[in-house]
Amino acid sequence: MAITVLVLDPLPTTVPGVMVMFMGPATGPAIKGIVTLSLTLSTVAVTMLEQLRSLGQSLNPELYPQNPLAKAVAYALEREAGLRIYLGDPDVPIDTNHLERALRPIPMGRKNWLFNWTEVGARYVGVIQGLIVTCRLHDINPYTYLIDVLQRISNHPAYRVEELTPRLWKDTFAHQPLRSDADIVNNVLK
């Protein structure tokens, strides 16, 4: 994957396949050039994060509130822990947009869910909503999943309860889910 990165200080002259384009003097002393690398992001990311940290420490404090570069560096360094997780694991997505889209139907029914009577009821509504969203993320029909798990849970061993989570249920039980009596009657009548 080819990526474009800002190289701070010093320029990596030992990396093969590096093309350097120097920027004008208006960019400031911290930015030495733009480097296009044909490397994976994870091999360069940690070095760049350390360079970003040193840039943040070397910026002039008098320019700090007004300088857009200083604002950007401060913003990135405030979120360094999350950035390190993202850069260290290629399976971690850069954003949570897919989760936010999946949770969008929940606010639409908020008026109906205002009256849970107790905190315990509200907690159970949250658990059910989480299960439904997780099912949708794994391409599982939530109705089929809930019918199967609610019938299976009384006979399923407690030490293997993780098999009933949507992700593992899909691999273990989705090929032959248990059906409700209403589903069986409806299929016979059709």
Contacts in CASP RR format, 6 or more apart in sequence:
PFRMAT RR
TARGET T0000
AUTHOR 0000-0000-0000
METHOD contacts of the structure
MODEL  1
MAITVLVLDPLPTTVPGVMVMFMGPATGPAIKGIVTLSLTLSTVAVTMLE
QLRSLGQSLNPELYPQNPLAKAVAYALEREAGLRIYLGDPDVPIDTNHLE
RALRPIPMGRKNWLFNWTEVGARYVGVIQGLIVTCRLHDINPYTYLIDVL
QRISNHPAYRVEELTPRLWKDTFAHQPLRSDADIVNNVLK
1 38 0 8 1.000
1 40 0 8 1.000
1 41 0 8 1.000
2 36 0 8 1.000
2 37 0 8 1.000
2 38 0 8 1.000
3 36 0 8 1.000
3 37 0 8 1.000
3 39 0 8 1.000
3 41 0 8 1.000
3 44 0 8 1.000
4 34 0 8 1.000
4 35 0 8 1.000
4 36 0 8 1.000
5 34 0 8 1.000
5 35 0 8 1.000
5 37 0 8 1.000
5 44 0 8 1.000
5 48 0 8 1.000
6 31 0 8 1.000
6 33 0 8 1.000
6 34 0 8 1.000
6 35 0 8 1.000
7 20 0 8 1.000
7 31 0 8 1.000
7 32 0 8 1.000
7 33 0 8 1.000
7 34 0 8 1.000
7 35 0 8 1.000
7 51 0 8 1.000
8 30 0 8 1.000
8 31 0 8 1.000
8 32 0 8 1.000
8 48 0 8 1.000
8 51 0 8 1.000
8 52 0 8 1.000
8 54 0 8 1.000
8 55 0 8 1.000
9 30 0 8 1.000
9 32 0 8 1.000
9 51 0 8 1.000
9 54 0 8 1.000
9 55 0 8 1.000
10 32 0 8 1.000
11 20 0 8 1.000
11 32 0 8 1.000
11 33 0 8 1.000
11 35 0 8 1.000
12 18 0 8 1.000
12 35 0 8 1.000
12 47 0 8 1.000
15 37 0 8 1.000
15 39 0 8 1.000
17 37 0 8 1.000
17 38 0 8 1.000
18 35 0 8 1.000
18 36 0 8 1.000
18 37 0 8 1.000
19 35 0 8 1.000
19 36 0 8 1.000
20 33 0 8 1.000
20 34 0 8 1.000
20 35 0 8 1.000
21 33 0 8 1.000
21 34 0 8 1.000
22 32 0 8 1.000
22 33 0 8 1.000
23 31 0 8 1.000
23 33 0 8 1.000
23 34 0 8 1.000
30 55 0 8 1.000
30 58 0 8 1.000
30 59 0 8 1.000
30 69 0 8 1.000
37 44 0 8 1.000
41 87 0 8 1.000
42 87 0 8 1.000
42 88 0 8 1.000
42 90 0 8 1.000
45 87 0 8 1.000
45 88 0 8 1.000
46 87 0 8 1.000
49 80 0 8 1.000
49 83 0 8 1.000
49 84 0 8 1.000
49 87 0 8 1.000
52 73 0 8 1.000
52 76 0 8 1.000
52 77 0 8 1.000
53 77 0 8 1.000
53 80 0 8 1.000
55 73 0 8 1.000
56 70 0 8 1.000
56 73 0 8 1.000
56 74 0 8 1.000
56 77 0 8 1.000
59 67 0 8 1.000
59 69 0 8 1.000
59 70 0 8 1.000
59 73 0 8 1.000
63 70 0 8 1.000
64 70 0 8 1.000
64 74 0 8 1.000
76 83 0 8 1.000
85 92 0 8 1.000
86 92 0 8 1.000
86 94 0 8 1.000
98 137 0 8 1.000
99 133 0 8 1.000
99 137 0 8 1.000
102 133 0 8 1.000
102 136 0 8 1.000
102 137 0 8 1.000
103 129 0 8 1.000
103 133 0 8 1.000
106 113 0 8 1.000
106 129 0 8 1.000
106 133 0 8 1.000
113 122 0 8 1.000
113 125 0 8 1.000
116 122 0 8 1.000
116 124 0 8 1.000
116 125 0 8 1.000
131 142 0 8 1.000
131 145 0 8 1.000
131 146 0 8 1.000
131 166 0 8 1.000
132 142 0 8 1.000
134 165 0 8 1.000
134 166 0 8 1.000
134 167 0 8 1.000
135 141 0 8 1.000
135 142 0 8 1.000
135 145 0 8 1.000
135 166 0 8 1.000
136 142 0 8 1.000
137 166 0 8 1.000
138 166 0 8 1.000
138 167 0 8 1.000
138 170 0 8 1.000
139 170 0 8 1.000
140 166 0 8 1.000
140 169 0 8 1.000
140 170 0 8 1.000
140 174 0 8 1.000
144 174 0 8 1.000
144 177 0 8 1.000
145 166 0 8 1.000
145 169 0 8 1.000
145 177 0 8 1.000
147 177 0 8 1.000
147 178 0 8 1.000
147 179 0 8 1.000
147 180 0 8 1.000
147 183 0 8 1.000
148 169 0 8 1.000
148 173 0 8 1.000
148 177 0 8 1.000
148 178 0 8 1.000
149 164 0 8 1.000
149 169 0 8 1.000
151 178 0 8 1.000
151 180 0 8 1.000
152 164 0 8 1.000
152 173 0 8 1.000
152 178 0 8 1.000
153 164 0 8 1.000
156 163 0 8 1.000
156 164 0 8 1.000
162 168 0 8 1.000
163 169 0 8 1.000
163 172 0 8 1.000
163 173 0 8 1.000
END
